[in-house]
């Protein structure tokens, strides 16, 4: 026989502020590595591992191994419970701007080796697809994650080719498609924060170099991969790619797509 639901046991998982910060970092549906969650929650590696172990045991997060890392995603009733608790909770006072600032900057726009990543990277890639500068060959007209795509890794095979408007669009950005490089012209990565594809390869590097040289992108700090889009850069992206105003939030990943 079973007794009443053990509400206190579940509630206890939400009683620790650090553990709640871990869940809130995952609340948008993306998969994140433990090191990223540690930074956002202000925890040590050991501390975040202990919290993740409890959340895994309760079914509130799931884990997926990709390469040497494990990536965690919110699961089960956690989204609904967080939303319900948030509706009945007072606002938390802001005590420090340091925590989470760097993580948010990396999510917004960063360099992935020598090409653009983060929300800006996937937004630019999606706009190139919408403008006909890129085209897909697998029947899916989006940059969403495909089955078998490894998180935070360059795709071994990708479903893209240059589109009919490639010379016009890339020319308007000041990027010459006749790139002398031993690297493939087109490569793509599954962005580790946005769970969408971003442009890599020789063309991705050329686009990023052009943005930096023209002053459309600026580095936020030394030894920091985060970059910011300047006002001039935002105007160019608006004129050429139709990206207007603030960067839109990236859509949550397609939960029906499963990796191998």
PEPEZI-V970480 format. One record per residue. N is the residue number from 1. RES is the residue in one letter. OMEGA is omega in degrees with one decimal (NA if undefined). NEAR is the number of other ideal C-beta (glycine too) atoms within 12 Angstrom. Layout:
BEGIN
n=N res=RES omega=OMEGA near=NEAR
n=N res=RES omega=OMEGA near=NEAR
END
This chain:
BEGIN
n=1 res=X omega=178.9 near=3
n=2 res=X omega=178.8 near=5
n=3 res=X omega=178.6 near=7
n=4 res=X omega=178.3 near=8
n=5 res=X omega=-179.1 near=10
n=6 res=X omega=-177.2 near=12
n=7 res=X omega=-176.9 near=12
n=8 res=X omega=-179.5 near=11
n=9 res=X omega=178.3 near=16
n=10 res=X omega=-178.9 near=22
n=11 res=X omega=-179.2 near=17
n=12 res=X omega=179.2 near=16
n=13 res=X omega=-179.7 near=32
n=14 res=X omega=-176.5 near=32
n=15 res=X omega=-179.9 near=15
n=16 res=X omega=-176.8 near=20
n=17 res=X omega=-179.0 near=18
n=18 res=X omega=179.7 near=27
n=19 res=X omega=176.8 near=34
n=20 res=X omega=177.3 near=32
n=21 res=X omega=175.6 near=28
n=22 res=X omega=179.8 near=40
n=23 res=X omega=179.9 near=41
n=24 res=X omega=177.7 near=28
n=25 res=X omega=-179.3 near=41
n=26 res=X omega=-169.4 near=40
n=27 res=X omega=-179.7 near=27
n=28 res=X omega=174.2 near=25
n=29 res=X omega=-179.5 near=30
n=30 res=X omega=174.6 near=37
n=31 res=X omega=-177.8 near=39
n=32 res=X omega=177.7 near=42
n=33 res=X omega=-178.8 near=33
n=34 res=X omega=-179.4 near=34
n=35 res=X omega=177.8 near=25
n=36 res=X omega=179.0 near=32
n=37 res=X omega=177.6 near=43
n=38 res=X omega=179.4 near=28
n=39 res=X omega=-178.0 near=29
n=40 res=X omega=-178.7 near=36
n=41 res=X omega=-178.9 near=34
n=42 res=X omega=-176.2 near=25
n=43 res=X omega=170.9 near=27
n=44 res=X omega=178.1 near=16
n=45 res=X omega=179.5 near=17
n=46 res=X omega=-178.9 near=12
n=47 res=X omega=-179.0 near=22
n=48 res=X omega=177.7 near=34
n=49 res=X omega=179.2 near=24
n=50 res=X omega=179.0 near=22
n=51 res=X omega=-179.3 near=37
n=52 res=X omega=178.2 near=39
n=53 res=X omega=179.2 near=21
n=54 res=X omega=-180.0 near=25
n=55 res=X omega=176.0 near=40
n=56 res=X omega=-178.7 near=26
n=57 res=X omega=-179.9 near=17
n=58 res=X omega=-179.5 near=26
n=59 res=X omega=-178.8 near=18
n=60 res=X omega=170.6 near=34
n=61 res=X omega=172.3 near=37
n=62 res=X omega=-179.2 near=25
n=63 res=X omega=177.6 near=27
n=64 res=X omega=179.8 near=30
n=65 res=X omega=176.9 near=19
n=66 res=X omega=-175.8 near=25
n=67 res=X omega=-179.2 near=16
n=68 res=X omega=-171.6 near=13
n=69 res=X omega=171.8 near=21
n=70 res=X omega=-179.2 near=26
n=71 res=X omega=-172.3 near=34
n=72 res=X omega=179.5 near=38
n=73 res=X omega=178.0 near=38
n=74 res=X omega=-173.6 near=37
n=75 res=X omega=175.6 near=26
n=76 res=X omega=-177.6 near=21
n=77 res=X omega=-175.3 near=21
n=78 res=X omega=-179.6 near=32
n=79 res=X omega=-179.3 near=23
n=80 res=X omega=179.2 near=17
n=81 res=X omega=177.9 near=28
n=82 res=X omega=-178.7 near=31
n=83 res=X omega=-179.7 near=17
n=84 res=X omega=179.1 near=14
n=85 res=X omega=-179.1 near=22
n=86 res=X omega=-179.4 near=18
n=87 res=X omega=-175.7 near=10
n=88 res=X omega=-177.1 near=10
n=89 res=X omega=176.3 near=15
n=90 res=X omega=177.3 near=8
n=91 res=X omega=179.4 near=6
n=92 res=X omega=-179.5 near=13
n=93 res=X omega=178.6 near=6
n=94 res=X omega=-178.2 near=10
n=95 res=X omega=-177.3 near=10
n=96 res=X omega=176.0 near=10
n=97 res=X omega=-175.2 near=10
n=98 res=X omega=-176.6 near=14
n=99 res=X omega=177.3 near=21
n=100 res=X omega=-177.2 near=23
n=101 res=X omega=-179.4 near=20
n=102 res=X omega=179.4 near=22
n=103 res=X omega=179.7 near=29
n=104 res=X omega=177.9 near=26
n=105 res=X omega=178.9 near=29
n=106 res=X omega=177.4 near=34
n=107 res=X omega=-175.3 near=33
n=108 res=X omega=-178.9 near=32
n=109 res=X omega=179.9 near=42
n=110 res=X omega=173.8 near=37
n=111 res=X omega=173.4 near=33
n=112 res=X omega=-168.8 near=36
n=113 res=X omega=-177.5 near=19
n=114 res=X omega=179.0 near=25
n=115 res=X omega=-170.5 near=40
n=116 res=X omega=-178.9 near=43
n=117 res=X omega=-176.7 near=42
n=118 res=X omega=-178.3 near=39
n=119 res=X omega=178.7 near=36
n=120 res=X omega=-179.2 near=45
n=121 res=X omega=-179.0 near=47
n=122 res=X omega=177.2 near=45
n=123 res=X omega=177.4 near=38
n=124 res=X omega=-179.8 near=50
n=125 res=X omega=177.9 near=45
n=126 res=X omega=179.2 near=35
n=127 res=X omega=175.9 near=33
n=128 res=X omega=177.1 near=42
n=129 res=X omega=-179.9 near=35
n=130 res=X omega=-177.9 near=23
n=131 res=X omega=178.0 near=26
n=132 res=X omega=176.6 near=22
n=133 res=X omega=172.2 near=34
n=134 res=X omega=177.0 near=39
n=135 res=X omega=176.7 near=25
n=136 res=X omega=-177.0 near=26
n=137 res=X omega=-177.9 near=17
n=138 res=X omega=178.2 near=20
n=139 res=X omega=177.8 near=9
n=140 res=X omega=-174.3 near=21
n=141 res=X omega=-177.6 near=17
n=142 res=X omega=177.5 near=25
n=143 res=X omega=-176.4 near=39
n=144 res=X omega=179.1 near=30
n=145 res=X omega=175.5 near=43
n=146 res=X omega=175.7 near=31
n=147 res=X omega=179.6 near=16
n=148 res=X omega=177.5 near=19
n=149 res=X omega=177.5 near=35
n=150 res=X omega=179.7 near=27
n=151 res=X omega=175.5 near=36
n=152 res=X omega=-179.9 near=32
n=153 res=X omega=174.6 near=26
n=154 res=X omega=-178.0 near=29
n=155 res=X omega=177.5 near=30
n=156 res=X omega=174.1 near=16
n=157 res=X omega=-179.1 near=16
n=158 res=X omega=-175.3 near=33
n=159 res=X omega=-173.4 near=26
n=160 res=X omega=170.5 near=36
n=161 res=X omega=174.5 near=21
n=162 res=X omega=179.9 near=26
n=163 res=X omega=-177.6 near=24
n=164 res=X omega=-179.0 near=13
n=165 res=X omega=-176.0 near=23
n=166 res=X omega=-179.3 near=29
n=167 res=X omega=-178.1 near=17
n=168 res=X omega=-174.7 near=19
n=169 res=X omega=-179.5 near=32
n=170 res=X omega=175.6 near=32
n=171 res=X omega=178.8 near=16
n=172 res=X omega=176.6 near=21
n=173 res=X omega=-179.3 near=35
n=174 res=X omega=-178.7 near=19
n=175 res=X omega=179.2 near=34
n=176 res=X omega=-179.2 near=19
n=177 res=X omega=178.2 near=25
n=178 res=X omega=-175.2 near=14
n=179 res=X omega=177.0 near=22
n=180 res=X omega=-177.4 near=10
n=181 res=X omega=174.2 near=19
n=182 res=X omega=179.9 near=8
n=183 res=X omega=172.9 near=19
n=184 res=X omega=179.5 near=22
n=185 res=X omega=-177.5 near=29
n=186 res=X omega=167.8 near=39
n=187 res=X omega=-178.4 near=29
n=188 res=X omega=175.8 near=40
n=189 res=X omega=167.5 near=40
n=190 res=X omega=-175.5 near=41
n=191 res=X omega=-172.5 near=46
n=192 res=X omega=175.7 near=37
n=193 res=X omega=-174.1 near=43
n=194 res=X omega=-179.6 near=43
n=195 res=X omega=175.3 near=41
n=196 res=X omega=-179.7 near=40
n=197 res=X omega=168.3 near=45
n=198 res=X omega=-175.8 near=48
n=199 res=X omega=177.4 near=47
n=200 res=X omega=178.7 near=35
n=201 res=X omega=-178.7 near=32
n=202 res=X omega=-179.2 near=25
n=203 res=X omega=177.2 near=39
n=204 res=X omega=178.1 near=42
n=205 res=X omega=-179.4 near=27
n=206 res=X omega=178.0 near=30
n=207 res=X omega=-178.7 near=48
n=208 res=X omega=177.0 near=38
n=209 res=X omega=178.1 near=24
n=210 res=X omega=-180.0 near=28
n=211 res=X omega=-179.7 near=38
n=212 res=X omega=-178.3 near=25
n=213 res=X omega=-178.8 near=16
n=214 res=X omega=-178.2 near=22
n=215 res=X omega=178.1 near=19
n=216 res=X omega=174.5 near=34
n=217 res=X omega=175.7 near=36
n=218 res=X omega=175.2 near=23
n=219 res=X omega=-179.9 near=21
n=220 res=X omega=-179.0 near=23
n=221 res=X omega=176.8 near=15
n=222 res=X omega=179.2 near=7
n=223 res=X omega=-177.6 near=9
n=224 res=X omega=-176.4 near=18
n=225 res=X omega=-178.1 near=30
n=226 res=X omega=176.1 near=31
n=227 res=X omega=177.7 near=31
n=228 res=X omega=177.4 near=31
n=229 res=X omega=180.0 near=36
n=230 res=X omega=178.2 near=21
n=231 res=X omega=178.4 near=15
n=232 res=X omega=178.1 near=17
n=233 res=X omega=178.2 near=32
n=234 res=X omega=179.0 near=27
n=235 res=X omega=180.0 near=18
n=236 res=X omega=179.8 near=29
n=237 res=X omega=176.6 near=36
n=238 res=X omega=-178.4 near=21
n=239 res=X omega=-172.2 near=18
n=240 res=X omega=-172.9 near=31
n=241 res=X omega=178.2 near=34
n=242 res=X omega=176.7 near=22
n=243 res=X omega=-173.2 near=30
n=244 res=X omega=175.7 near=16
n=245 res=X omega=-180.0 near=13
n=246 res=X omega=178.6 near=14
n=247 res=X omega=177.5 near=28
n=248 res=X omega=175.8 near=17
n=249 res=X omega=178.9 near=18
n=250 res=X omega=177.6 near=33
n=251 res=X omega=177.3 near=21
n=252 res=X omega=-178.3 near=22
n=253 res=X omega=178.8 near=35
n=254 res=X omega=-175.8 near=20
n=255 res=X omega=179.3 near=18
n=256 res=X omega=-180.0 near=11
n=257 res=X omega=-178.7 near=23
n=258 res=X omega=177.1 near=15
n=259 res=X omega=179.2 near=26
n=260 res=X omega=NA near=12
END
